Amino acid sequence: MIRLTIFVIALSLLGLVSAQEAVDGQFPAISNLKAGVAKIDITPSDVKGMTVIGHRREVNGVRDPLRAGVLILDDGETKAAIVTMDTIGAWEAMVEKARVRISEESGVPMENIMISASHNHSGPGYVEHLRWASALIEKLGVAAKEAAADMKTVTVGYDEDEIGFGINRRKVIDGRAVVSLNKEGPNDPRVKVLRFDDGKSLTPVAVLMHAVCHPCFFTWGDKGSQPYPGGFPKMSADFPGEAQTFVEMCYGNKTSSMFLQGCAGDIRPNLPGYPYRCADEADIQWAGRDLGGAVVRALARNVTREKLADRESFYKIKVASEVVTLPGKEEDRKAELMAMKIGPYLLLSMPGEPMVEFGFKLEKAIADRAIPIIVGYSNGNLGYIATADSYKVGGYEPNRSPLTHEAEAMILRHLGKLADKVVGDVFESFSKHPKDVKKRAEQEEKRKAK
């Protein structure tokens, strides 16, 4: 009888252990990587009569909040941070101050902080609204402190989906480029999604979504479209904000979603008009839920057992950046380029509005060496970055760019070199020869001191 009782107890314990090892909706998150995330409201406290930047117009209320997100990553040796904001740009003066504040609160080296804007055309300007600008820096520090205080061991999943509301806005007619919605023009409808999981549930700790389209749904176009011929009269985070809210809602507001803008210099919402119209509530819901739905589909697909089996267990963080001098029409312009590698995922960033073909060219150059995510509007606010070919036919983007056509080749070459450094498969990046080791150390010290 005693033996039988012991046997039953043993079976029960085995069953309990087995159940604990295979709880539905949970999975092991075994890796060297830790992540912490926080989001914060950065909407101005008083918007009545405020002029928003992009297509300038006066607003008198708030449709939805502007937010910033801070994602802190730590591989055990190197810390990095990705900051996203529902603003039109990542202004140089703001980036400089924000890096200091974020570093103080999180311990992330300033040179390892990427600050990126969604390029929202319905928010305040940094120089134009100094009181808001000062508060923004403090709020980024608060978010960084919160993120750094709640670090979790995570694994990273990746998947893609598509959106259907973006369209090229350039068409060449009689040898010159005009502003026209061009469904035959180059476009990138892909949505790239990174999810950071602690494995305790199917709800991600953090979500990074990447898409390619101007957030200018609410700006005026032909100034004749109803019901907003002068542009939408309220502040808004545009479709990236709507999509982030949708994703978070799908997970019971227990995750933090962040938006990275791609090479959207010549991609805008498909809102036909003369040449286009201002969006209404139906339009913004269409776009926000289109992007949000694409993200949620990718997120859900990525935690199937087959996808989980493909995840890495080791994520090395490497960051490299360089301030390059680019040829300008009136004067040369400085631009910070950055490469950030998180395991197999490679972020390459530019400080302005690159046309969509920059993304295609950089991805082709990286080929099978890493999973590329090309980010614009980061670590500076240079303006339009047009392809060399676009200067031959002119149009809005090359005409408005402060750069000459020679800038494209320089940007691609320098970003390629930065990718070499962080991917680490080029001989000079891993050579143990004393000269190569010394050269790498000198380059890193120079980067930290810039």
Secondary structure, DSSP 8 states (H G I E B T S, - for coil): -HHHHHHHHHHHHHHHHHHHHT-TT-----SS-EEEEEEEE---S--TTEEEBTTTEEE-SBSS--EEEEEEEE-SS-EEEEEEESSS-B-HHHHHHHHHHHHHHH---GGGEEEEE---SSB--TTT-HHHHHHHHHHHHHHHHHHHTS-EE-EEEEEEEE-SSEEEEEEEETTEEEEEEETTS----EEEEEEEE-SSSSS-SEEEEEE-----TTS-SSS--SS-TT--SSB--HHHHHHHHHHHHHTTT-SEEEEEE-S-TTEEE--BSSSB----HHHHHHHHHHHHHHHHHHHHHTTSHHHHHT--S---EEEEEEEEEE-BSSS-EEEEEEEEEETTEEEEE-SSEE-HHHHHHHHHHHTTSSEEEEE-SBSB---EE--TTHHHH--HHHHH-SB-TTHHHHHHHHHHHHHHHHH--SHHHH---HHHHHHHHHHHHHHHH-
